[in-house]
Amino acid sequence: MFQAFFNGLSGMLSFSKNLDTVSNNISNMNTPGFRAADTFYDSLSGGPGDSGIGTQISGLGYRFTSGDIKQTGNATDVAINGQGFFTLLQDGNQYLTRAGQFTFNSEGLLVDKNSGASVASLSDTGTLSEFDISDLRMLAPVATTSVELSGNLSSGASEHEITGVSVFNDLGEEVELTLKFTRSETVSGEWSVAVSKSSDPDVVLSTSIIAFGPDGTPEDGRSTFAVDVADSMGGSTSVSFSLGSPANFSQSTSMDTGETSTLKASVTDGSAIASLTSIEFSSDGSLSLKYSNGETKQGPSLALAQVKDESSLQLVNGNMFTAQGNSGVTFAKAGTSGLGSIAGKSIELSNVDLSREFADMLVIQRGYQASSRLLNVSNQLLEQLYENTRGR
């Protein structure tokens, strides 16, 4: 009789703890990457021939089914479409999570928004390290080294001018040049070229002599010239101009087309300091970075963890799990070794199933009511026993 009382009490305690688990599942139904949990019971036995001494909670088990993927538009939000976990690094420890709410901190490291832990990247050699783009947030300037001249410089004209030739010095400063061609009155096929800044045309940076052969193509040894472009720090950058080669009619020529010349300049290289304008994660977890100069570079790749025995994972903080010694964790890039692909600008929602939680609540409620009824019946029997001892 007394044991029935304690059995009912243990049932009420166990069902109330199970309700705690269900309530936590429901409260986190909108938490990205949340893994719902189930409460497991364990029967307590008093020994051979004993009917049992109640129940207790043996532990929790987590559901690792995938949640729905929702687009957020945030470039640093990522979700795993399939198997795998993101890898986080903090205080020398490795953690696993399905919540891909990441952001770049002031140091250029990709971190988890909630815990502040660094997101891990995986090198081509399989080495884990922090996902670091500190060296990729800006691109160093590239000086212009060469400019190609193409078209026809009419031998029937006395002058021709090319304006708006934009070049870059070693500091990445853009300088706009003007080229003025003047035909020689004494030497056939010979021209002088005066180069000046477009902003200050009266100051000539250099004057050179070029020449064309009888066939109208550039003359060997006289088809190039160079200009030193100064920068704000007192230095200068040498920029080479090329008309082409002898007998080559595809670049520059000098033939009589009256007063009309079509010679133009094409800058082949050079750029200013380029800032990062946008980023995007591809399906394999690699980061693509685009810059203000139109250039694109490839950054690090996300490290995904594959867990052989997910049931051995332990929840340590929020949505972060830690792997035990028998978990069988390996690391690879998305889309390889059975791992899922990466969905950029998206997050994975909780895998809580409300219909299942409501069903569990009903079972818990009935179990709790039945256990409390045991207490009530046991109490009535005890009262009857006490009444009998008083001779009534």
C-alpha positions in Angstrom: 0.0 0.0 0.0 2.7 2.4 1.0 4.7 1.4 -2.1 1.8 2.2 -4.4 1.8 5.7 -2.8 5.5 6.2 -3.7 5.0 4.7 -7.2 2.3 7.2 -8.0 4.5 10.0 -6.7 7.5 8.9 -8.9 5.1 8.8 -11.9 3.9 12.4 -11.2 7.5 13.6 -10.9 8.6 11.9 -14.1 5.6 13.1 -16.1 6.2 16.7 -14.8 9.8 16.5 -16.0 8.6 15.2 -19.4 6.2 18.1 -19.6 9.3 20.4 -19.1 10.9 18.9 -22.1 7.7 19.2 -24.2 7.3 22.9 -23.1 10.9 23.6 -24.0 10.4 22.0 -27.5 7.3 24.2 -28.1 8.9 27.4 -26.8 11.8 26.8 -29.3 9.6 26.1 -32.3 10.9 29.2 -34.0 14.6 28.9 -32.9 16.8 28.4 -35.9 18.6 25.0 -35.9 16.9 23.8 -32.7 16.8 20.1 -32.2 13.7 18.8 -30.4 14.2 16.4 -27.5 12.4 13.4 -26.1 12.3 12.2 -22.5 13.0 8.6 -21.7 11.7 6.7 -18.7 13.4 4.0 -16.7 11.6 1.4 -14.5 12.9 1.0 -11.0 13.0 -2.5 -9.6 13.3 -3.5 -6.0 14.6 -7.0 -6.7 13.5 -10.5 -7.7 9.8 -11.0 -7.1 9.2 -7.3 -6.5 6.5 -5.7 -8.5 8.6 -2.6 -8.9 9.3 0.7 -7.0 8.2 3.2 -9.6 9.9 5.1 -12.5 12.5 7.7 -13.1 13.8 9.8 -16.0 16.8 8.1 -17.6 17.8 10.9 -19.9 17.0 12.9 -23.0 17.4 12.0 -26.7 17.5 14.6 -29.5 15.8 14.4 -32.8 18.3 15.1 -35.6 15.8 15.2 -38.5 16.2 18.3 -40.7 14.0 21.3 -40.3 12.6 23.5 -43.0 14.9 26.0 -44.7 13.8 29.6 -44.8 15.3 32.3 -46.9 16.5 35.4 -45.0 18.3 37.5 -47.6 21.3 37.9 -45.2 24.5 36.9 -47.1 26.1 35.4 -44.0 23.1 33.2 -43.1 23.6 29.6 -44.3 21.7 26.3 -43.9 22.7 22.7 -44.6 20.4 20.9 -47.0 21.0 17.4 -45.9 23.4 15.7 -43.5 26.1 17.4 -41.4 26.9 20.0 -38.8 28.6 23.4 -38.9 31.8 23.4 -36.8 32.5 26.1 -34.2 35.8 26.8 -32.5 35.9 28.4 -29.0 38.5 28.3 -26.2 40.3 25.3 -27.8 37.1 23.2 -28.1 35.1 22.1 -31.1 31.3 22.4 -31.1 28.7 21.3 -33.7 25.5 23.1 -34.6 22.8 23.2 -37.3 22.1 26.9 -36.6 23.8 28.9 -39.4 23.2 32.4 -38.1 26.7 33.8 -38.7 28.2 37.2 -39.1 31.7 38.7 -39.7 33.2 40.5 -36.7 35.5 43.5 -36.8 38.5 41.3 -37.3 37.2 39.7 -40.4 36.3 36.3 -38.7 33.0 34.5 -39.3 31.4 34.0 -36.0 28.2 32.5 -34.6 25.8 35.4 -33.6 24.6 33.7 -30.5 27.7 32.3 -28.9 30.4 34.4 -30.5 32.3 31.2 -31.4 34.4 31.2 -34.5 33.1 29.3 -37.5 35.6 26.7 -38.8 36.9 26.5 -42.4 38.5 23.5 -44.1 41.6 23.8 -46.2 42.2 21.6 -49.3 44.6 19.6 -47.1 41.8 18.9 -44.5 43.1 21.3 -41.9 40.5 23.1 -39.6 41.0 26.8 -38.9 39.0 30.0 -38.3 37.0 31.3 -41.2 39.1 34.4 -41.8 38.7 37.0 -44.6 40.7 39.7 -42.9 43.2 39.8 -45.8 40.4 39.9 -48.4 38.3 42.8 -47.1 40.2 45.2 -49.5 42.3 44.6 -52.5 45.6 46.5 -52.9 46.0 48.9 -55.8 47.5 47.7 -59.0 49.5 50.2 -61.1 48.9 50.6 -64.8 51.9 49.3 -66.8 50.8 49.4 -70.4 48.4 51.1 -72.7 47.7 49.9 -76.3 47.0 52.3 -79.1 44.9 51.1 -82.0 43.2 52.6 -85.0 44.4 54.8 -87.8 46.4 58.0 -87.3 45.7 59.7 -90.6 48.8 60.9 -92.5 46.7 63.5 -94.2 46.0 65.3 -90.8 48.4 67.5 -89.0 47.2 66.7 -85.4 45.2 64.2 -83.4 44.2 64.2 -79.7 43.2 61.4 -77.4 41.6 62.5 -74.1 40.4 60.6 -71.0 43.1 58.0 -70.8 42.7 56.9 -67.2 45.7 55.2 -65.6 46.6 54.3 -62.0 49.9 55.0 -60.2 51.5 52.8 -57.5 49.2 54.3 -54.8 46.1 53.5 -56.7 45.4 57.1 -57.6 43.6 57.6 -60.9 45.2 60.0 -63.3 43.6 61.0 -66.5 45.9 61.7 -69.4 45.6 63.5 -72.7 47.8 62.5 -75.7 48.4 65.0 -78.5 49.9 63.8 -81.8 51.6 66.3 -84.1 52.8 65.2 -87.6 56.3 66.1 -88.6 56.6 68.6 -91.5 60.0 67.4 -92.5 60.2 63.6 -91.9 57.6 61.4 -93.6 55.7 59.1 -91.2 57.1 60.7 -88.1 54.9 62.1 -85.3 55.6 63.7 -81.9 53.5 62.8 -78.9 53.0 65.1 -76.0 51.4 63.6 -72.9 49.8 65.8 -70.2 47.3 65.6 -67.4 43.8 66.3 -68.5 43.3 68.4 -65.4 46.3 70.5 -66.3 46.9 70.4 -70.1 49.5 73.1 -70.1 52.0 71.0 -68.1 53.5 68.4 -70.5 54.6 65.2 -68.7 56.7 63.8 -71.6 57.3 64.3 -75.3 58.2 61.4 -77.5 58.8 60.6 -81.2 57.0 57.7 -83.0 57.2 56.7 -86.6 55.4 54.6 -89.2 57.0 52.9 -92.2 56.0 53.2 -95.9 53.3 50.5 -95.5 51.6 52.6 -92.8 52.5 50.2 -89.9 54.6 51.1 -86.9 58.3 51.3 -87.5 60.6 48.9 -85.6 62.2 50.6 -82.6 60.0 53.7 -82.8 56.6 52.2 -81.9 56.6 52.6 -78.1 57.1 55.4 -75.6 56.8 55.7 -71.8 55.4 58.3 -69.4 56.2 58.7 -65.7 53.0 59.3 -63.7 53.6 61.0 -60.4 51.7 60.2 -57.1 50.9 62.2 -54.1 53.8 60.8 -52.1 56.5 62.0 -54.5 56.9 58.7 -56.3 56.1 57.9 -59.9 54.9 55.0 -62.1 56.2 54.3 -65.6 53.4 53.6 -68.0 54.3 52.2 -71.5 52.3 53.0 -74.6 52.5 50.6 -77.6 51.4 51.2 -81.2 52.0 47.6 -82.3 54.6 45.9 -84.5 55.8 46.3 -88.1 53.6 44.8 -90.8 50.8 44.4 -88.3 47.7 46.1 -89.6 45.5 44.9 -86.7 46.6 47.5 -84.1 47.9 50.9 -85.2 48.4 52.3 -88.7 49.1 55.7 -90.3 47.3 56.0 -93.7 45.8 59.0 -95.4 42.2 59.3 -94.5 42.0 63.0 -94.7 41.5 65.0 -91.5 39.9 62.1 -89.7 41.9 59.8 -87.4 40.5 56.9 -85.4 43.5 56.2 -83.1 42.4 55.4 -79.6 43.9 54.2 -76.3 43.0 51.1 -74.3 44.3 50.7 -70.8 45.2 47.0 -70.3 45.7 46.9 -66.5 45.7 48.8 -63.2 43.1 49.5 -60.5 42.5 51.6 -57.4 42.1 50.2 -53.9 39.1 48.0 -54.2 36.6 47.6 -51.3 34.5 44.5 -50.7 31.0 45.1 -52.0 29.2 41.7 -51.6 29.7 38.1 -50.6 27.9 34.9 -51.4 28.2 31.3 -50.2 28.0 28.7 -52.9 26.5 25.2 -52.6 29.9 23.7 -51.7 30.4 26.1 -48.8 33.0 28.3 -50.5 32.8 32.0 -50.2 32.8 34.2 -53.3 33.8 37.9 -52.7 33.1 40.7 -55.1 34.9 44.1 -55.1 34.2 47.6 -56.2 36.6 47.2 -59.2 34.5 44.3 -60.5 37.0 41.7 -59.5 35.9 38.4 -57.9 37.9 36.3 -55.5 37.3 32.9 -53.8 37.5 32.8 -50.0 37.6 30.0 -47.5 35.2 27.0 -47.4 33.0 26.0 -44.5 34.0 22.9 -42.6 31.1 20.5 -42.1 31.2 17.7 -39.6 29.8 14.2 -40.3 28.8 12.3 -37.1 28.6 8.6 -37.3 26.6 8.2 -34.0 24.4 11.3 -33.6 22.8 9.8 -30.4 26.1 10.3 -28.6 26.1 14.0 -29.1 25.6 16.1 -25.9 24.0 19.5 -25.8 26.3 22.0 -24.1 24.9 25.5 -24.8 21.9 26.7 -26.8 22.2 24.9 -30.1 25.8 23.7 -29.7 26.6 20.1 -29.3 29.8 18.4 -28.3 31.0 15.1 -29.7 32.0 12.3 -27.4 34.8 9.9 -28.0 32.7 7.3 -29.8 30.8 9.7 -32.0 33.0 9.1 -35.0 33.3 12.7 -36.2 35.0 13.4 -39.6 35.3 16.8 -41.4 34.7 17.5 -45.1 33.4 20.1 -47.4 29.7 20.4 -48.3 28.5 18.1 -51.0 31.3 15.5 -50.3 31.4 12.3 -48.2 27.6 12.1 -48.0 27.3 15.6 -46.5 24.5 18.0 -47.6 24.9 21.1 -49.7 24.9 24.7 -48.5 21.9 27.0 -49.0 23.1 30.6 -48.9 21.1 33.5 -47.5 18.9 31.0 -45.6 18.6 29.4 -42.2 17.3 26.0 -41.0 14.3 26.3 -38.8 13.5 24.1 -35.7 12.5 20.5 -36.3 9.8 20.7 -33.6 6.6 18.9 -34.8 3.7 20.6 -33.0 1.2 17.8 -33.6 3.7 15.3 -32.0 4.1 17.7 -29.0 0.4 18.0 -28.5 0.0 14.3 -28.6 2.8 13.9 -26.0 1.1 16.5 -23.8 -2.1 14.5 -23.8 -0.3 11.3 -22.8 1.6 13.2 -20.1 -1.6 14.7 -18.8 -3.4 11.3 -18.6 -0.3 9.7 -17.0 -0.1 12.5 -14.4 -3.8 12.2 -13.7 -3.6 8.4 -13.3 -0.5 8.7 -11.0 -2.3 11.3 -8.9 -5.3 9.0 -8.7 -3.0 6.3 -7.3 -2.1 8.7 -4.5 -5.7 9.4 -3.8 -6.6 5.7 -3.7 -3.6 4.8 -1.5 -4.6 7.6 0.8 -8.2 6.3 1.0 -7.0 2.8 1.8 -4.7 4.2 4.6 -7.6 6.2 6.0 -9.7 3.0 6.0 -6.9 1.2 7.8 -6.6 3.8 10.5 -10.4 3.9 10.9 -10.4 0.1 11.5 -7.7 0.3 14.1 -9.9 2.7 16.1 -12.6 0.0 16.2 -15.1 1.7 13.9 
